């Protein structure tokens, strides 16, 4: 199931990102949610792929408004190492 990031995804989401950047999650849940609100306020959204109540993937989409054409950036694509090559 694909859905938007929620505040209660805090630790599972940060641990999934650690598989991409190897950085220990070291922010509070409140700072986590504040940063996500900033992402949303700047045209972004984070999607979570969930299976059996486990976060197995994520992607961040940023919409950038331009005068000539809008641009969409795809960032922070991570699939849990246990689920790679399985069509997630």
VEXTIBA-413757 format. One record per residue: residue in one letter; x, y, z of N, C-alpha, C in turn. Coordinates in steps of 0.1 Angstrom, whole numbers, m for minus. Layout:
VEXTIBA-413757
<r type="a" n_c1="X" n_c2="Y" n_c3="Z" ca_c1="X" ca_c2="Y" ca_c3="Z" c_c1="X" c_c2="Y" c_c3="Z"/>
...
END
This chain:
VEXTIBA-413757
<r type="x" n_c1="8" n_c2="m12" n_c3="0" ca_c1="0" ca_c2="0" ca_c3="0" c_c1="9" c_c2="12" c_c3="0"/>
<r type="x" n_c1="6" n_c2="22" n_c3="m8" ca_c1="13" ca_c2="35" ca_c3="m9" c_c1="4" c_c2="45" c_c3="m2"/>
<r type="x" n_c1="11" n_c2="53" n_c3="7" ca_c1="4" ca_c2="63" ca_c3="15" c_c1="14" c_c2="74" c_c3="18"/>
<r type="x" n_c1="8" n_c2="85" n_c3="23" ca_c1="16" ca_c2="97" ca_c3="27" c_c1="23" c_c2="94" c_c3="41"/>
<r type="x" n_c1="34" n_c2="99" n_c3="43" ca_c1="41" ca_c2="98" ca_c3="56" c_c1="32" c_c2="103" c_c3="67"/>
<r type="x" n_c1="33" n_c2="97" n_c3="79" ca_c1="25" ca_c2="101" ca_c3="91" c_c1="35" c_c2="103" c_c3="102"/>
<r type="x" n_c1="31" n_c2="111" n_c3="112" ca_c1="40" ca_c2="114" ca_c3="123" c_c1="44" c_c2="101" c_c3="131"/>
<r type="x" n_c1="35" n_c2="91" n_c3="131" ca_c1="38" ca_c2="79" ca_c3="139" c_c1="48" c_c2="70" c_c3="131"/>
<r type="x" n_c1="52" n_c2="74" n_c3="119" ca_c1="62" ca_c2="66" ca_c3="111" c_c1="76" c_c2="70" c_c3="115"/>
<r type="x" n_c1="77" n_c2="80" n_c3="124" ca_c1="89" ca_c2="86" ca_c3="128" c_c1="101" c_c2="76" c_c3="128"/>
<r type="x" n_c1="102" n_c2="67" n_c3="137" ca_c1="114" ca_c2="59" ca_c3="139" c_c1="116" c_c2="49" c_c3="127"/>
<r type="x" n_c1="105" n_c2="43" n_c3="123" ca_c1="107" ca_c2="33" ca_c3="112" c_c1="111" c_c2="40" c_c3="99"/>
<r type="x" n_c1="106" n_c2="52" n_c3="96" ca_c1="111" ca_c2="60" ca_c3="85" c_c1="125" c_c2="64" c_c3="86"/>
<r type="x" n_c1="130" n_c2="69" n_c3="97" ca_c1="144" ca_c2="73" ca_c3="99" c_c1="153" c_c2="61" c_c3="98"/>
<r type="x" n_c1="149" n_c2="50" n_c3="103" ca_c1="157" ca_c2="38" ca_c3="102" c_c1="158" c_c2="33" c_c3="87"/>
<r type="x" n_c1="147" n_c2="35" n_c3="79" ca_c1="148" ca_c2="32" ca_c3="65" c_c1="157" c_c2="41" c_c3="58"/>
<r type="x" n_c1="157" n_c2="54" n_c3="61" ca_c1="166" ca_c2="64" ca_c3="55" c_c1="180" c_c2="60" c_c3="58"/>
<r type="x" n_c1="183" n_c2="55" n_c3="70" ca_c1="196" ca_c2="51" ca_c3="74" c_c1="202" c_c2="41" c_c3="64"/>
<r type="x" n_c1="194" n_c2="33" n_c3="58" ca_c1="199" ca_c2="23" ca_c3="48" c_c1="205" c_c2="31" c_c3="36"/>
<r type="x" n_c1="200" n_c2="43" n_c3="34" ca_c1="205" ca_c2="51" ca_c3="22" c_c1="217" c_c2="59" c_c3="26"/>
<r type="x" n_c1="217" n_c2="65" n_c3="38" ca_c1="228" ca_c2="75" ca_c3="41" c_c1="236" c_c2="71" c_c3="53"/>
<r type="x" n_c1="233" n_c2="60" n_c3="59" ca_c1="241" ca_c2="55" ca_c3="71" c_c1="243" c_c2="65" c_c3="82"/>
<r type="x" n_c1="233" n_c2="74" n_c3="83" ca_c1="233" ca_c2="84" ca_c3="94" c_c1="223" c_c2="79" c_c3="105"/>
<r type="x" n_c1="228" n_c2="79" n_c3="117" ca_c1="220" ca_c2="75" ca_c3="129" c_c1="208" c_c2="86" c_c3="130"/>
<r type="x" n_c1="196" n_c2="81" n_c3="132" ca_c1="185" ca_c2="90" ca_c3="134" c_c1="187" c_c2="97" c_c3="148"/>
<r type="x" n_c1="188" n_c2="110" n_c3="148" ca_c1="191" ca_c2="118" ca_c3="160" c_c1="183" c_c2="130" c_c3="161"/>
<r type="x" n_c1="170" n_c2="129" n_c3="158" ca_c1="161" ca_c2="141" ca_c3="159" c_c1="149" c_c2="137" c_c3="167"/>
<r type="x" n_c1="143" n_c2="146" n_c3="174" ca_c1="130" ca_c2="143" ca_c3="181" c_c1="119" c_c2="141" c_c3="171"/>
<r type="x" n_c1="108" n_c2="135" n_c3="176" ca_c1="96" ca_c2="133" ca_c3="168" c_c1="90" c_c2="147" c_c3="164"/>
<r type="x" n_c1="91" n_c2="157" n_c3="173" ca_c1="86" ca_c2="170" ca_c3="170" c_c1="94" c_c2="176" c_c3="159"/>
<r type="x" n_c1="107" n_c2="175" n_c3="159" ca_c1="116" ca_c2="181" ca_c3="149" c_c1="113" c_c2="173" c_c3="135"/>
<r type="x" n_c1="112" n_c2="160" n_c3="136" ca_c1="108" ca_c2="152" ca_c3="125" c_c1="96" c_c2="157" c_c3="118"/>
<r type="x" n_c1="85" n_c2="160" n_c3="126" ca_c1="73" ca_c2="164" ca_c3="120" c_c1="74" c_c2="179" c_c3="115"/>
<r type="x" n_c1="81" n_c2="187" n_c3="122" ca_c1="83" ca_c2="201" ca_c3="117" c_c1="90" c_c2="201" c_c3="104"/>
<r type="x" n_c1="101" n_c2="193" n_c3="102" ca_c1="108" ca_c2="192" ca_c3="90" c_c1="99" c_c2="187" c_c3="78"/>
<r type="x" n_c1="90" n_c2="177" n_c3="81" ca_c1="81" ca_c2="173" ca_c3="71" c_c1="71" c_c2="184" c_c3="67"/>
<r type="x" n_c1="66" n_c2="191" n_c3="77" ca_c1="57" ca_c2="202" ca_c3="73" c_c1="64" c_c2="213" c_c3="65"/>
<r type="x" n_c1="77" n_c2="215" n_c3="67" ca_c1="85" ca_c2="224" ca_c3="58" c_c1="86" c_c2="219" c_c3="44"/>
<r type="x" n_c1="88" n_c2="206" n_c3="43" ca_c1="89" ca_c2="199" ca_c3="30" c_c1="76" c_c2="201" c_c3="23"/>
<r type="x" n_c1="65" n_c2="199" n_c3="30" ca_c1="51" ca_c2="200" ca_c3="24" c_c1="48" c_c2="214" c_c3="20"/>
<r type="x" n_c1="52" n_c2="224" n_c3="28" ca_c1="50" ca_c2="238" ca_c3="25" c_c1="58" c_c2="243" c_c3="14"/>
<r type="x" n_c1="68" n_c2="236" n_c3="10" ca_c1="77" ca_c2="239" ca_c3="m2" c_c1="74" c_c2="230" c_c3="m14"/>
<r type="x" n_c1="62" n_c2="224" n_c3="m14" ca_c1="58" ca_c2="217" ca_c3="m26" c_c1="63" c_c2="202" c_c3="m26"/>
<r type="x" n_c1="66" n_c2="197" n_c3="m15" ca_c1="70" ca_c2="183" ca_c3="m14" c_c1="60" c_c2="174" c_c3="m7"/>
<r type="x" n_c1="62" n_c2="161" n_c3="m10" ca_c1="54" ca_c2="151" ca_c3="m3" c_c1="63" c_c2="138" c_c3="m2"/>
<r type="x" n_c1="61" n_c2="131" n_c3="9" ca_c1="68" ca_c2="119" ca_c3="11" c_c1="58" c_c2="108" c_c3="11"/>
<r type="x" n_c1="61" n_c2="98" n_c3="3" ca_c1="52" ca_c2="86" ca_c3="2" c_c1="59" c_c2="74" c_c3="9"/>
<r type="x" n_c1="51" n_c2="66" n_c3="15" ca_c1="56" ca_c2="54" ca_c3="22" c_c1="50" c_c2="42" c_c3="15"/>
<r type="x" n_c1="58" n_c2="32" n_c3="13" ca_c1="52" ca_c2="19" ca_c3="8" c_c1="52" c_c2="10" c_c3="20"/>
<r type="x" n_c1="40" n_c2="4" n_c3="23" ca_c1="38" ca_c2="m4" ca_c3="35" c_c1="32" c_c2="m17" c_c3="31"/>
<r type="x" n_c1="38" n_c2="m27" n_c3="38" ca_c1="32" ca_c2="m41" ca_c3="36" c_c1="32" c_c2="m48" c_c3="49"/>
<r type="x" n_c1="20" n_c2="m53" n_c3="52" ca_c1="19" ca_c2="m60" ca_c3="65" c_c1="23" c_c2="m51" c_c3="77"/>
<r type="x" n_c1="19" n_c2="m39" n_c3="77" ca_c1="22" ca_c2="m29" ca_c3="87" c_c1="37" c_c2="m26" c_c3="89"/>
<r type="x" n_c1="45" n_c2="m29" n_c3="79" ca_c1="59" ca_c2="m26" ca_c3="79" c_c1="63" c_c2="m17" c_c3="68"/>
<r type="x" n_c1="70" n_c2="m6" n_c3="71" ca_c1="75" ca_c2="3" ca_c3="60" c_c1="86" c_c2="m4" c_c3="53"/>
<r type="x" n_c1="84" n_c2="m5" n_c3="39" ca_c1="94" ca_c2="m12" ca_c3="31" c_c1="99" c_c2="m3" c_c3="20"/>
<r type="x" n_c1="94" n_c2="9" n_c3="19" ca_c1="100" ca_c2="18" ca_c3="9" c_c1="95" c_c2="32" c_c3="11"/>
<r type="x" n_c1="102" n_c2="41" n_c3="5" ca_c1="98" ca_c2="55" ca_c3="5" c_c1="103" c_c2="63" c_c3="m7"/>
<r type="x" n_c1="97" n_c2="74" n_c3="m10" ca_c1="101" ca_c2="83" ca_c3="m21" c_c1="96" c_c2="97" c_c3="m17"/>
<r type="x" n_c1="105" n_c2="107" n_c3="m20" ca_c1="101" ca_c2="121" ca_c3="m18" c_c1="99" c_c2="127" c_c3="m32"/>
<r type="x" n_c1="88" n_c2="134" n_c3="m34" ca_c1="85" ca_c2="141" ca_c3="m46" c_c1="85" c_c2="156" c_c3="m43"/>
<r type="x" n_c1="92" n_c2="163" n_c3="m51" ca_c1="92" ca_c2="178" ca_c3="m49" c_c1="87" c_c2="184" c_c3="m62"/>
<r type="x" n_c1="77" n_c2="193" n_c3="m60" ca_c1="72" ca_c2="200" ca_c3="m72" c_c1="77" c_c2="214" c_c3="m72"/>
<r type="x" n_c1="85" n_c2="218" n_c3="m82" ca_c1="91" ca_c2="231" ca_c3="m83" c_c1="83" c_c2="239" c_c3="m94"/>
<r type="x" n_c1="78" n_c2="250" n_c3="m90" ca_c1="71" ca_c2="259" ca_c3="m99" c_c1="81" c_c2="268" c_c3="m106"/>
<r type="x" n_c1="80" n_c2="268" n_c3="m120" ca_c1="88" ca_c2="276" ca_c3="m128" c_c1="79" c_c2="285" c_c3="m137"/>
<r type="x" n_c1="85" n_c2="296" n_c3="m142" ca_c1="78" ca_c2="304" ca_c3="m151" c_c1="74" c_c2="297" c_c3="m164"/>
<r type="x" n_c1="83" n_c2="289" n_c3="m169" ca_c1="81" ca_c2="283" ca_c3="m182" c_c1="75" c_c2="269" c_c3="m181"/>
<r type="x" n_c1="79" n_c2="261" n_c3="m172" ca_c1="74" ca_c2="247" ca_c3="m170" c_c1="76" c_c2="243" c_c3="m155"/>
<r type="x" n_c1="67" n_c2="236" n_c3="m150" ca_c1="69" ca_c2="231" ca_c3="m137" c_c1="78" c_c2="218" c_c3="m137"/>
<r type="x" n_c1="86" n_c2="216" n_c3="m127" ca_c1="95" ca_c2="205" ca_c3="m126" c_c1="92" c_c2="196" c_c3="m114"/>
<r type="x" n_c1="93" n_c2="183" n_c3="m116" ca_c1="91" ca_c2="174" ca_c3="m104" c_c1="104" c_c2="167" c_c3="m102"/>
<r type="x" n_c1="109" n_c2="167" n_c3="m90" ca_c1="121" ca_c2="161" ca_c3="m86" c_c1="118" c_c2="148" c_c3="m78"/>
<r type="x" n_c1="124" n_c2="137" n_c3="m81" ca_c1="122" ca_c2="125" ca_c3="m73" c_c1="135" c_c2="123" c_c3="m65"/>
<r type="x" n_c1="133" n_c2="122" n_c3="m51" ca_c1="145" ca_c2="121" ca_c3="m43" c_c1="143" c_c2="111" c_c3="m32"/>
<r type="x" n_c1="153" n_c2="107" n_c3="m25" ca_c1="153" ca_c2="98" ca_c3="m14" c_c1="145" c_c2="86" c_c3="m16"/>
<r type="x" n_c1="148" n_c2="79" n_c3="m27" ca_c1="141" ca_c2="66" ca_c3="m30" c_c1="149" c_c2="55" c_c3="m22"/>
<r type="x" n_c1="142" n_c2="48" n_c3="m14" ca_c1="148" ca_c2="38" ca_c3="m6" c_c1="138" c_c2="26" c_c3="m5"/>
<r type="x" n_c1="143" n_c2="14" n_c3="m7" ca_c1="136" ca_c2="2" ca_c3="m5" c_c1="144" c_c2="m6" c_c3="6"/>
<r type="x" n_c1="137" n_c2="m11" n_c3="16" ca_c1="143" ca_c2="m18" ca_c3="26" c_c1="151" c_c2="m30" c_c3="20"/>
<r type="x" n_c1="163" n_c2="m31" n_c3="25" ca_c1="173" ca_c2="m41" ca_c3="20" c_c1="167" c_c2="m55" c_c3="19"/>
<r type="x" n_c1="158" n_c2="m58" n_c3="28" ca_c1="152" ca_c2="m72" ca_c3="29" c_c1="141" c_c2="m74" c_c3="18"/>
<r type="x" n_c1="137" n_c2="m63" n_c3="11" ca_c1="126" ca_c2="m63" ca_c3="2" c_c1="131" c_c2="m60" c_c3="m13"/>
<r type="x" n_c1="143" n_c2="m57" n_c3="m14" ca_c1="148" ca_c2="m53" ca_c3="m28" c_c1="147" c_c2="m65" c_c3="m38"/>
<r type="x" n_c1="145" n_c2="m61" n_c3="m50" ca_c1="143" ca_c2="m71" ca_c3="m61" c_c1="131" c_c2="m79" c_c3="m59"/>
<r type="x" n_c1="121" n_c2="m73" n_c3="m53" ca_c1="108" ca_c2="m80" ca_c3="m51" c_c1="96" c_c2="m72" c_c3="m56"/>
<r type="x" n_c1="99" n_c2="m62" n_c3="m64" ca_c1="88" ca_c2="m54" ca_c3="m70" c_c1="82" c_c2="m43" c_c3="m61"/>
<r type="x" n_c1="89" n_c2="m40" n_c3="m51" ca_c1="84" ca_c2="m29" ca_c3="m42" c_c1="85" c_c2="m16" c_c3="m49"/>
END
